[in-house]
């Protein structure tokens, strides 16, 4: 998926793609990724928007980009949440979608965050 690839190009960590098409009426997929800093969160969001724009997809909405801890990009069939990693842990968005299947992703080792890592 282009959005995942774009996030990984900007060194996003812990991407999770949720298939919510049977659980939600407003989107088919939710992508949740983390950045290691406020600047990286912004860069990941911008990178995803740029790559998808080249594919002809423009966000229907964008929220939270100025704060640096969270960015939401709504592409209709895909909603992307980019979190500063400690904020992602706090809100635990994935737990709201516990019944949603996780789409398998081939991730490079550097996209994983170990429990020993701190921010």
N, C-alpha and C positions, 0 to 999 in steps of 0.2 A: 504494500500500500504506500502510495507516494507521501502521505502525511507522516507515516512512521519513518520512512527513509529521510525525509527532510529534517525531522526531529533528531535523528541519529547523526546527520551531517553536522548539526550544531552541538553535538556531544550530550544530548539528552540522556537521562538515565531512567531506568525502570519503566519503559513503555508498557502499557496494558491496553489492549484493544478489546472492548466489550461489545458483544453482539446483542443489542437490545431491541431488535426489530419486532420481536413478539411481546415485549414488555412495555414499550413506550410508543406513543403515537406521534411524537415530535421529531424523532430521529431513528436511524437504523443502527448506528455505531457511535460509541463514545471512546475517544482516545484520551488516556491520561498519561502524562509524562512529567518528569521532574527536571529541574535545573539546579545547579549547585550555587547559584548566586542570582541576585535581582537582575543583573545585566544579562545573564545567560537565559533567564526566563523570557525576557523581552526578545532576545536574539532567536530563541527557538520559535516563539510565536510568529515573529516576522518571517523567519525562514520557511515555516509551514505555509503561511499566507502567500509568499512569493512563488513557491513551487506549485501550489495548487492554482494560483492565478495563471501561470504558464499553461496549465492543463485546462483552463477555461472556467475554473471554479472560483467564485468570489464569495467572501464571507457575507452572510446575511446580517450578521452582527458580530461585534467585538467588544468585550468588556474587560475591565480590570488591568489594561495594559500599562497604565501610568504608575500603578502602585508597586510593581515589580515582584510581588509575591504570588500573583496568580493572573493568568490571562485565559479568557474563554474566546474561542473562535467557533461560530456557528455556520456550518456550510450546508445546513438542511439535513441531508442524510448522514452527515458526520458532525459531531460536536467534539471539539478538542479542548481539553483543560491542560494548561501548562502551569505547574506549581513550583515554587521554591520548595525543595524537598521537605524540610521540617514542617512547612505549612500543609503540604500534602498529607504527611503523617497525622497531623492534628485533625484535619477534616475527614480523612479516611473515606473519600468519595466511593472507592470501590466497594466498600461494605454496604452501601445503599443498593448496589446491583449484584448482590450475592447470588441471585438466581440467573444472572446473565452469563452465557457461555463466554469464556475468554478465547479469543482468536489466537491460535499459536503464531508466535513471531520468532523468527531467527534473529537472535540478538548477539552482537559482539560482546566479549567478556567485559569490556569497559562500560557497557550499558547497565551492568548490575551494580547494586549498592550493597556492600556487606554490612552486617549489623555492627561491625567494629568501626565503620567509618563515621565520622562526625562532621558537622558543618559549622 
